[in-house]
Amino acid sequence: MPMLELDGVCLSYGAIRAVTDASIAVQQGQVVAIVGANGAGKTTLLKAVAGLMPLSAGRVRLGLSLIHI
């Protein structure tokens, strides 16, 4: 079971879609980097994982806990 799992995560600022359908599974002991151009949604995605931004769709699981629906 992944330590961190994002499944179909979508994030918006009002009518502006910042992240569309992001999915990733990180296993224990893995090191993962999120890379992309300025404005690609990297910080927005991390804010969602940290619980600082509500999801428009999808889910985030940390360990066995469901953080967002």
N, C-alpha and C positions, 0 to 999 in steps of 0.2 A: 504494500500500500504506500502511495506517495506521501511524503512529509508535507508537501504543498501541492495543491491541485487547483487550477483555474479551468473552468469548463464553460465555454461560450460566453465569456464576460464581455458585456457591452457597457460603455460609460458615456454619458452625455453632459454637456454644459448647456442646459436649456434645449434649444432645437439643434445645437451643434453636436454631432456625434464625434467624440474624441477617440474612442476605442471600439472596434467592431469585432465581435466573435473571437476574442483571445482565449486560447487554451494552452495549458502547459502542465506537465507533471514533473515534479522534482523529487527524486528519491533521496533517502538519507545518505549523506556523504557526498552528494553531487554538488558541484559548484556551477552556477548558471549565471550568465550575463544577459541583460536585456539591452540591445543596441538598436539605434535608429537615428534618423535625422531629427533636427530640432522640430518640435511640434508633432512628433510621431505618436505621442501618448505614453511615453515611458514613465514619467512622473505621475501622471494620472492613474496608470495601472498600479503603481506602487502605493499610491494613496488608497486605492480600493482594497488592496491586500492588507494594509494597515488598519482598515476600517474607518478611514477618514473621509471616504466618499461613497455615496450609495451607488449600487449597481442599477443600470437600466434593465439588464437581463443577465442570466447566467448565475454561477455560484463560485465561491471561493471556499476551499477546505484547507485547514491547517491541521496536520496530524489527523485525528479522528473527529475534530470539531468542525461543524458547518458554521462559517462566519457570516455569510450573506446568502440570501436567496433572490 
